[in-house]
Structures are given as C-alpha cells and as structure tokens.
Amino acid sequence: MLDPDHVYLLTDAKQKKRIREILTERGLASYMNDTKWRELCRGLDKVPFRPAYQVKYVHADAPEPVELQYAPTYFGDWASTPESRLGLHIEWVKIAPRYSRYRGRLVTPVIQDCSSELIALLARLRLPFIEQGGFVVLYGHGSASTSI
C-alpha cells in the first residue's frame, strides 16, 4: 500500500517542479496524463479484482515494493482519485494480474487470473504497456529507448 505521507503526493508546485526537473535530467517523456490515469482507475472497476502492483517512481532508485509475487495474496490499492496516488511521479507500474486466494493450510490456494480482462482494458484505453514474464508493465514515462 502506498504511504499517504510520502513525497509522491504532489500537493505543491515545488514538488511538481522537482519531478519535472528529474524528468528533464533523465530525458523522460510523459506517456500518461491525469485523464488516462482516471480512465484506468475507473476501468479497473470492471476487472474481476484490483490487481496488486509494484511502482517505480521517477525520483526513486528502486521500485516499491522491492519484490512483486507472481500471484500476490493481496489486492492493489488503486486510488479512486488517481492524481493523488498516481501521475506525474510514476515511471512505470508493474502489475501482477493474478491473485492467490488462501483456502486453508492443507488445501492449495486458488489462483484467480484477470490477465485477459486487464490487457483488454489497457488496449481499449490505448495505454502504453508491455507484457513481461507474466506481468503487465504500464509506462507513465519513458525515454526513446523504452520499447513499448
């Protein structure tokens, strides 16, 4: 879950300016805007569950969380107001389109998969994503060398 007190809540012009400086320094172009993030968050209501994700912020060296399970045991915290949780500061979001539902110690968990629904949503919204090793990577920013 994202920490609401973290700097990525871009509430003032100084923070936004710093993020834009980092984008310029790293040569990153924006692939997403507030409208696209909003459409994504609304569209996720139609997917069987809100998938867990790993996010890489433009100002961070490592993604959060550091590791993302193939089939997490938790759902993603996709905010209803994407500007407060997603947006300008996001380099990419790695989505695990599976959920592992615990059924007991002696019973194998049930793996729910929403890959086809998620990919259909991203394609319908024309969002910049790739499939990579069973995950879906959605780009908020990228460089000329980013292959989408």
JORA-V105116 format. One record per pair of residues at least 24 apart in sequence whose C-alpha atoms are under 10 Angstrom apart, sorted by the first residue. I is the first residue (numbers start at 1). J is the second residue. D is the distance in Angstrom with one decimal. If there is no record, write none. Layout:
BEGIN
i,j,d
I,J,D
I,J,D
END
This chain:
BEGIN
i,j,d
1,52,9.2
1,53,9.3
1,54,9.7
1,64,9.1
1,65,8.7
1,74,9.9
1,75,9.3
1,76,7.4
1,77,6.0
1,78,9.2
2,55,9.4
2,64,8.5
2,65,9.3
2,76,9.7
2,77,7.5
2,78,9.5
2,79,9.6
2,85,7.7
2,86,10.0
3,85,9.3
4,84,8.9
4,85,8.2
7,59,9.7
7,89,9.5
8,57,8.0
8,58,9.7
8,59,8.9
8,84,8.4
8,85,7.5
8,86,8.3
8,87,9.1
8,88,8.8
8,89,6.4
8,90,8.7
9,83,8.4
9,84,5.8
9,85,6.5
9,86,8.4
9,87,9.5
9,88,9.8
9,89,8.8
10,83,8.3
10,84,7.1
10,85,8.8
10,86,9.5
10,87,9.0
10,88,8.3
10,89,8.2
11,83,9.7
11,84,8.2
15,89,9.6
16,88,7.7
16,89,8.3
18,59,8.9
18,89,9.8
19,57,9.6
19,58,7.3
19,59,7.0
19,88,7.4
19,89,6.3
19,90,9.7
20,58,9.5
20,88,8.2
20,89,8.6
21,59,10.0
22,58,7.1
22,59,6.8
22,89,9.5
23,58,7.1
23,59,8.7
23,88,9.4
23,89,8.9
23,91,9.3
23,141,8.3
23,142,9.2
23,143,9.6
26,58,8.9
26,142,9.3
26,143,8.1
27,141,9.6
27,142,8.1
27,143,6.1
27,144,8.3
28,58,9.0
28,91,8.6
28,140,9.6
28,141,5.8
28,142,5.0
28,143,4.7
28,144,8.0
28,145,9.9
28,146,9.5
29,91,9.7
29,140,8.6
29,141,5.4
29,142,5.5
29,143,6.0
29,144,8.3
30,87,9.6
30,88,8.0
30,89,10.0
30,90,9.5
30,91,8.7
30,139,8.7
30,140,6.1
30,141,4.5
30,142,6.7
30,143,8.9
31,88,9.9
31,91,9.3
31,92,10.0
31,127,8.1
31,128,6.9
31,138,9.5
31,139,6.6
31,140,5.2
31,141,5.2
31,142,7.1
31,143,9.8
32,87,7.4
32,88,8.2
32,90,9.2
32,91,9.8
32,127,7.6
32,128,8.0
32,138,9.5
32,139,7.5
32,140,5.1
32,141,7.1
33,83,9.2
33,86,9.7
33,87,6.7
33,88,7.6
33,140,8.0
33,141,9.9
34,81,9.5
34,82,7.2
34,83,6.3
34,86,8.5
34,87,6.4
34,88,8.4
35,82,9.1
35,83,9.3
35,87,9.8
36,82,9.4
36,87,9.3
36,125,7.6
36,126,8.9
36,127,7.5
36,140,9.8
37,79,9.9
37,80,9.9
37,81,8.8
37,82,5.8
37,83,7.6
37,85,9.8
37,86,7.1
37,87,6.9
37,127,9.3
37,140,9.1
38,79,9.3
38,80,7.9
38,81,7.0
38,82,5.7
38,83,7.8
38,86,9.3
38,87,9.6
39,82,9.2
39,121,9.7
39,122,9.7
39,125,7.5
39,127,9.9
40,78,9.3
40,82,8.8
40,118,9.8
40,121,7.8
40,122,7.5
40,125,7.5
40,127,8.6
41,78,6.5
41,79,7.1
41,80,6.4
41,81,8.0
41,82,6.9
41,86,9.8
42,78,9.6
42,79,9.7
42,80,7.6
42,81,9.5
42,82,9.6
43,118,9.0
43,121,6.8
43,122,8.8
43,124,9.9
43,125,8.8
44,78,8.3
44,117,9.2
44,118,7.7
44,121,7.9
44,122,9.7
45,78,9.9
45,80,10.0
46,117,8.4
46,118,9.2
46,121,8.8
47,97,9.9
47,114,6.8
47,115,9.3
47,116,9.4
47,117,6.0
47,118,6.5
47,120,9.8
47,121,8.3
48,97,10.0
48,112,8.8
48,113,8.5
48,114,6.4
48,115,10.0
48,117,8.0
48,118,9.1
49,75,7.2
49,76,8.6
49,97,8.8
49,98,8.9
49,99,8.2
49,112,8.9
49,113,9.0
49,114,7.4
49,118,9.8
50,74,9.3
50,75,5.7
50,76,5.4
50,77,7.5
50,78,7.1
50,95,9.8
50,96,9.8
50,97,8.4
50,98,9.5
50,99,9.2
50,114,9.1
50,118,9.5
51,75,5.3
51,76,4.9
51,77,8.3
51,78,8.5
51,95,6.6
51,96,6.0
51,97,5.4
51,98,6.7
51,99,7.1
51,113,9.3
51,114,8.1
51,115,9.5
51,118,8.9
52,76,3.7
52,77,7.3
52,78,8.7
52,93,10.0
52,94,8.7
52,95,6.1
52,96,5.6
52,97,7.3
52,98,8.0
52,99,8.0
53,77,8.4
53,78,9.1
53,93,6.5
53,94,5.4
53,95,4.3
53,96,5.8
53,97,8.6
53,135,9.3
53,136,9.3
53,137,9.3
54,92,8.4
54,93,5.7
54,94,5.0
54,95,6.5
54,96,8.3
54,137,9.3
55,86,9.4
55,90,7.1
55,91,7.7
55,92,6.0
55,93,4.5
55,94,6.2
55,95,8.6
55,137,9.6
55,138,9.6
56,89,8.7
56,90,6.2
56,91,5.5
56,92,5.4
56,93,6.4
56,94,8.3
56,139,9.7
56,140,9.6
57,86,9.6
57,87,9.7
57,88,9.1
57,89,5.5
57,90,4.6
57,91,5.2
57,92,7.2
57,93,8.8
57,140,9.4
57,141,9.7
58,88,8.7
58,89,5.6
58,90,5.9
58,91,5.1
58,92,8.5
58,140,9.4
58,141,8.3
58,142,9.9
59,89,7.3
59,90,8.8
59,91,8.8
60,89,9.5
60,90,9.8
60,91,9.5
63,91,9.6
63,92,9.0
63,93,8.9
63,94,9.3
64,93,9.6
68,94,8.3
68,95,8.6
68,96,7.5
68,135,9.5
69,95,10.0
69,96,7.4
69,98,9.3
69,99,9.6
69,100,9.8
69,135,9.8
70,95,9.5
70,96,6.2
70,97,8.4
70,98,7.1
70,99,8.5
70,100,9.1
70,133,9.2
70,134,7.4
70,135,7.6
71,96,6.6
71,97,7.6
71,98,4.8
71,99,5.0
71,100,5.3
71,101,9.1
71,110,9.9
71,111,7.0
71,112,8.4
71,113,8.6
71,134,9.8
71,135,9.8
72,96,7.4
72,97,9.0
72,98,6.9
72,99,5.3
72,100,5.7
72,101,8.7
72,111,9.3
73,98,9.0
73,99,5.8
73,100,4.9
73,101,6.3
73,102,7.5
73,109,9.5
73,111,9.4
74,98,9.7
74,99,6.9
74,100,7.8
74,101,8.6
75,99,7.3
75,100,9.7
86,140,9.0
87,140,7.1
87,141,9.6
88,140,7.6
88,141,8.4
89,140,8.2
89,141,8.7
90,138,9.8
90,139,7.9
90,140,5.4
90,141,6.9
91,138,8.8
91,139,6.1
91,140,4.9
91,141,4.8
91,142,6.9
92,128,9.9
92,129,9.2
92,137,6.7
92,138,5.6
92,139,4.4
92,140,5.3
92,141,6.8
92,142,8.3
93,129,9.3
93,136,8.2
93,137,5.6
93,138,5.1
93,139,6.5
93,140,7.7
94,129,9.4
94,130,9.6
94,131,9.5
94,132,9.1
94,135,6.5
94,136,5.7
94,137,4.3
94,138,6.4
94,139,8.7
95,131,9.5
95,132,9.9
95,134,9.2
95,135,5.6
95,136,5.1
95,137,6.1
95,138,7.7
96,134,7.5
96,135,5.2
96,136,6.7
96,137,9.0
97,134,8.1
97,135,6.7
97,136,7.4
98,134,9.3
98,135,9.0
END
